[in-house]
């Protein structure tokens, strides 16, 4: 035990100094599980094709084992081969770190040194880690392996096909996700826990997911296909009580219109399909706004509206997403609202719905009958459920974004007008008090985003984020921020653009949804993007970004 203690201390200091000179593209638990596979199955020699294929199969089998036997059983499956890559001292260190990462701090009686000398030595090595956190064990484990084998990942995947390599990484991501879920469900011990495990605070899943990721960078939540809603774009999405993301409607890759309802539990990262007692009419390109816990949807023609000569009104539906209804067996119901008014808007798609006070303002979109872009603005009063015609916008557009500032102004930018993509350098503002439109003064030194349509947007404090979209030629993989603090303070109708990220392949989509979540545990803010389509293919992925203090 004393020999191991000195060896571990020297090894820790040595590998930490060495690791600082290396940049790793993989982080945290994902990297740890791949490193476990390397130590168990890989060989530093060239003849590794057979063993790496075995690793690929074994890690994939481990995913199903995770759901039935738990993390400890998975680690037992990974750790069943001779440790030929490392000497005895390093093997003791790695075994102890691996065990602590999987099972927590050492517990139970020490094995007899007389009858079980090897087990007693392993027990001593494990116990000397004390209350070291699982994530710290994973980091040190990877650093030790990287010091001796800087190219360990290349050795691991040598001989694999591209598909096998992608599947291997996806499997490691799923294992990492199970680790985060175990933390969120109080399944592991940490330095802040005693023998009686305490539940983590709500939304801790997001904090743990990003414990090894940089701020202001997007990462996809790893999830198997069986746990995901149907891939879609042009859908609705909203967050309730900072704990649940709801999505509904949209269009699938095969063109099928959707009317289902799914929810993502941000405490655990798990998707579940919500039971609809009366499903909403399938459609896409609709717009929504949340007032309290009620989500209002404003839709145009659906698959049953087949008479191209008829003029259809813009239909209004609502669904209650109150906390009282949130349970695995809860039923939800879309209610059609018979909106009144001397005039009402015509059916349309790719319009926007923006809440100002207790009203929702519908602007633009593509007319369902003529196919022309619209410039009309309508106010829907959610209290008396009536329509009121407001002043037309300065430019007809569709597939744009809109946001409410200071509970008075609605800002609009981007979109398309006919075959032309609208400039984001021109931002229009509607004053709901004066019923008047104006053009925002954009700082001449601004880093103005390129023209785009089909992008998504979310307001965080006084900063309006826009993501992705397209410009008729390609999907755009950048994101920008419009600082609207002067408008919010009602001191000046001026704003400044700056770039948030210049290139992120995850954002190269149109028809995504964007929401913001604040973690009750850490107070950090997270951007949540879901779905969207690129090159005609819809996505079912959810992308998360933790904002830095500068951007939050």
Steps between C-alpha positions, in 0.01 A plus 500: 500500500786738583673419174174566314450831683839638393456364149153655465624837625793506257285373215227759562744792500686369194197433279322822595804702390519303177124523427511878497698485178234299319164605355225239507190515288321254728409601852380362830318166533484444123880504481524286814287216359702497179820491708358203695440321173854573387659367817283189495518402135753698299862413430789738430609276213380521144290184524194657657223459242345196662511639854358840400206333326444310823510830688241647267265208558558492873436869559175478302392203709585699811240765416211255535662360815503849650122513495454163667802434720624848587838672479688254720405208277607694192838571651539131586445417133752756384760393754554133433827482307867488607668836549786445258548866415614625843731394781374379837502838675308676223258212480422545871443874448280451194297220657435711808396804295276289279330340799448831678357658184250215466413422863597800709728506808630176649260322737480165673757293691856457377570153351738278694860578405596142579235330286447773236818711474418639154147601602630656820751711304226609257276586794776714654559680173129570462456617860790745469300697242275609785203706381649594162213589265418268214575769241844562652571127488404493134727794419804353677433161342509652152810705579696190609408315182573802281845543655609149395295484178435850359339338194291251698180588318659439160622162627152420627318567171768368267345241274145625551279620219374860508157377605645289782701796620192724502300234682778455756505873578120512512502210746752678722277807493204290611708359786592857595135599492415211732767630737342847506157350550632295790625822660167671440317205658747488794642170383866583575680639801694825475708698745189692601311184595517276804400135512140615473468626145333834448295594194655761272319824432276540191673543165829375648513269196596797280764613750654153512477458122709814455740443788768412243387724213600855425255789527337636184547171314217275384485129579242242399321304772594137425193280474404176325247507215242313709494787750454783252192664349460485123749725320329824398525864403259794508367379835391660827715500812471655843650462848283473814634570852864475382470120523316375191536565127184425302498457121204441270394496133741564213592307187705181473767428235253300290261797489257356756329761715520436873260572784661321795630639830834412663680625809864504600560483875789738559560340841601169342541559125229246415233533232147367548199513273208685660154349465264719299132442575421700187798545270564832336440524128824402319672793331834678472618857459271608781581753772452489877517718808484409868282698739546368852484122473276508190660451159310661213550369146406698189479275197390522139394229262560141601481173309117501513467847348498389138279760330753733339221739396379553856623763739589353837530709815803480725404237758584539867559210739620489861638238736545522878847393617455574871714333763192319634476309175860391495532128568582192300127423468383856441271563205516817294238644271518759224193725509385685187407861576214666316662841466267795434542834325365710212804391302735205544835402343513258212668162534876513458826325583853599615359805679594614852300520823632746760353551845466860620315520828196273484479524119676309224601684182499305173721642226589402144514150362402341169133532406352150479288583196711737287849389605602863542697635794290705742566833671185516713506507881228364726445513875337202671371584848534186713256630764194563284626287207448766233693616192595862432666622181815709555723709270674310221873442525759686295582192290321176419698200618483137615732258683625798704547541877331739742537585869337720764710767674391687816150354469431763235714465188510215252823469301507316166797401284601259225267272307418494133294708259420301191830352383709760682650448846448799729790686654570465871672836489155659496294439814141626510323590824128511573377714791192331646402817691516733200404237238791623288804349324855638483851393398757430770831689472772237472847603614722547194778302668272201555593154379176458307386144416452406138145487356315185605163332541379202699728593790408477867530754778469547875518804729723479809479811716578783257671289237324343203675188371440369146620159379553332165247524219574504129552743212368298201851369428605330821425443865661760725705374794550825690320689775471867594385718789307828474542712812166676558571659839435853369161394368419318823584815697294702249790743469572455131370282217849371424675165525834331428574164338796281595595146404441222750665220303639497148469129425309222673382210284228416753321825412502452124124442484176674418179473700665435839338605827688706757433539871690611809518320835645620829634232732351541850806323638779716356314800362672445164305557179479245220381537141300199378470442124295211360432347161526688174590381151806509276526369142139381521560281806337576833679460833381360834802628691503749784796738530591675824729797563599633841547875481803670645461789740582736212207380289255432781 
